Amino acid sequence: MDDNRMGEFLRARRAALRPPDVGMPSHGTRRVAGLRREEVAVLAGVNADYYTRLEQGRERHPSPQVIDALGHALHLDEDARAHLYRLAGATPGERLRPHSTGRVSPALRQLLDGYPDTPAFVMNRTLDLLAVNALAQALYSAFTPADNLARMTFLDPAGRTFYTDWNRAAQATVAHLREATGFEPDNPRLRELVDSLTEHSPDFARLWQSHTVRGKTQDAKHFLHPDIGPLTLTYQAFDVREAPGRQLVIYHAEPGSPSAHSLHLLGSLHATRRQARSPHIQA
């Protein structure tokens, strides 16, 4: 993880755009991918030398007005624009206590268990699974261990089969971690995770360089579970106010759908196996 995070982000997003994307003509032979620095400066209404200093890390604290202008020029969505703000130090970041992978409160665990018919779990910004309910444990039973969504996606062999659209899952996972660097650039757990994934997964290393940013709010997921087959679930993610940076994620199947029936079956299979391992537990 480099020290000039804002400059790397700006360069990557500039490289992802072509002149027609922003309504500009393309003149002459282009030696660089995407827009030229001068073109971004024109679009943002800033001095070209000043923009160059931003990319090179010689200027690190642009004003909110400049950040907004750059966000517009680079066609940043809401998540990416918020990420740029955090990289520039222009907004007060929500800081976790140094790598808070600690305990989940009893009240939150009780809330998780209050969703017996749908998978629910708590994770932090580095995508560590801090607590899961019984059905989430069953959902991720293909992984050994089910500890971190990024590691599971890129380094566990089960990930390529479990996520039926693996490329989409991989891109989203990297975008979530990239967002975390804006909140916690010095988090040692985040640094360790990114270094490990970069070393052991060429796919992660390639996607990491795109600097795509995305928060986890809601989406549809497609899984292929080894016990029950295909599953299509949507999820909602909720911030945990008592522990900034943590989220409660709840999956949901369309009522009456094949996935809803499969989830019910998965819950029954998981309960039966737990009882078989511990015969003294009453069903």
Disulfide bonds with the S-S distance in Angstrom:
none
